Amino acid sequence: MNRPTLEAVAARAGVGRGTVSRVINGSPNVSEKAREAVRQAIEELGYVPNRAARALVTRRTDTVALVVSESELRVFDEPYFAGTIRGIGSALSETGLQLILAMAQSAEEHERLEHYLTGQHVDGVLLLSLHGDDPLPGRLEAMGVPTVLGGRPVGPAPYSYVDMDNRAGARQAVKHLLGLGRASIATIAGPQDMGVGVDRLAGYRDALLSSGMPELVAYGDFSEESGASAMRELLAEHPGLDAVFTASDLMAVGAMRVLKAAGRAIPGDVAVVGFEDSKAAAHTDPPLTTVHQPTEAMGRQMAQLLVARINGEEVRQPVVILDTHLVLRASA
């Protein structure tokens, strides 16, 4: 038998050739009825896309890069990255696109990676955990490489990105502590060279603004150890604090460890609220009240947005902000 063609799939499915192409490329701009008809036709005919021939014509590689500006230790240890990568992978699995993971922290690593990414080795790039005014997104876009960011960058953002409503989530967390009657509320903020760190600190400040309370701020890098260090600093400077909002669950875990070592009961003496709703939050002692962020949904949205850009489709919503909500547990 001859190799099934795209036209044969279209005829079997009762749709146009362009519709089949959009389904194979993972475009969201196809009705579910047409998508299912194409999938059934592909299965019945045993159609397999000729990737090599297609690449010669379209200059496509069918590969997407995920670049994370963090160390391997953090990427594989912190639940935020695992959830986001799961979401990206699940969305790309429906398109036939392959995902490669790259980590770069230093300027030299970024420079080498930039040469690779702009050398027609990938069709598009997803960027996670950008710090400061990172030039990589701008350089990729300038070279015609479709790019989508995970998280709002610091400063002006002329890029497509997907983020959580970090400011609103932090505001809700601190208002909850105010509602409990807490009179001295501290925060362990994230890095201020990242949009997520800036926004969660802004939400804390929003909530305190009308209370007349002083701001009690220490800084961490989202890791457990940085949360412990910041908690020691806060206790030394403000021993009467009775609540702390941390910008990540891991920092909350570190803070709780220090509070217990200092003889402070949780939540009797100090209430604690985290941010992320990681699996660890339900298993701390006591279980951690935290702000839920939909990391897998974020990853899926990032991938879908990038696929649309790769396919040259009109992107009506280049920025997507996902809702957060508070999950109440025993720590507050």
JOFEN-V505917 format. One line per field, one symbol per residue. psi: psi as a letter, one per 40 degrees, with the letter a starting at -180 (. if undefined). A space follows every 50 residues. Layout:
psi = ???
This chain:
psi = iihhidddddddefiiddddddddefhefhidddddddddddddefhhhg dddddddefiefhhhhhhfiiddddedhdddddddddddddddeeeiihi hihhdidddddddddddeffeidihhhifihaghedddddddeehhhhih ihihaigfihihiigddddddddddddddeeheghiihiaheeidddddd dddddddedeeeiihhhiiafeiddddddddddddddgeeieihhieidd dddddddddddeehiheddhihhahdfidddeeihiihhihhhgdddddd ddddddddddefihhdgehhhiiiihhhaee.
